[in-house]
Amino acid sequence: MKQLVERYPQLESCQRDMEMAFSIMKDSFQSGGKLLVCGNGGSAADCSHIAGELLKGFLKKRRLAEEVRDTWTLAVPDGRFLHENLQGALPVISLPEQLSFSTAFANDVRGDLNYAQLVYAYGREGDVLLALSTSGNSENIKYALETAKVLGLKNIGLSGMGNGKIKEFCDVYVQAPSLCTPEIQEYHLAVYHTLCRWLEEEFFL
């Protein structure tokens, strides 16, 4: 957190909420849960970015444990090659990636329920939903958070300043210190990069 505050002093106000968000995600991953991520526009791109940092090495190589090498080698012909090249990963699903589903659901049912439907499909008690909304007022994000709450997921919101209506459905709400969308998105990048780094340090040598 010290490095983050040195680069972005304004984010010091987010420290407690970021630590709580990290704790929720850590506990979920340790218990076999997964992370679902959703957002619109630039925040949808952030969802892909977050998944990319957690599904493979971020700052570390995340090599598979040496003690399982023989298991891989003996199981399949390419076991040794796979063991040497695959990387440790945390289970993350970026919901904006579901293009065929989202367009079909918008056409057949309702576009503002696309994320809610995906949360219903993928979400299980003990999982976490990380929802990005620069305004804090996105209807489809709100519906997703409500669905997650019914299913027993923990909800983390990333937003900007102001009284966003999604806040009441979040267990933790990290508010970037700005009302300007581009600035909020810049802060969000710094926030989720830090969270990804903390998670990598927690789970991988």
Helices and strands as residue ranges (DSSP letters): H 2-7, G 9-14, H 15-30, E 35-38, H 42-54, G 66-68, H 69-75, H 79-85, E 92-94, G 95-97, H 99-108, G 111-113, H 114-122, E 128-132, H 139-151, E 154-159, G 167-169, E 172-175, H 181-203
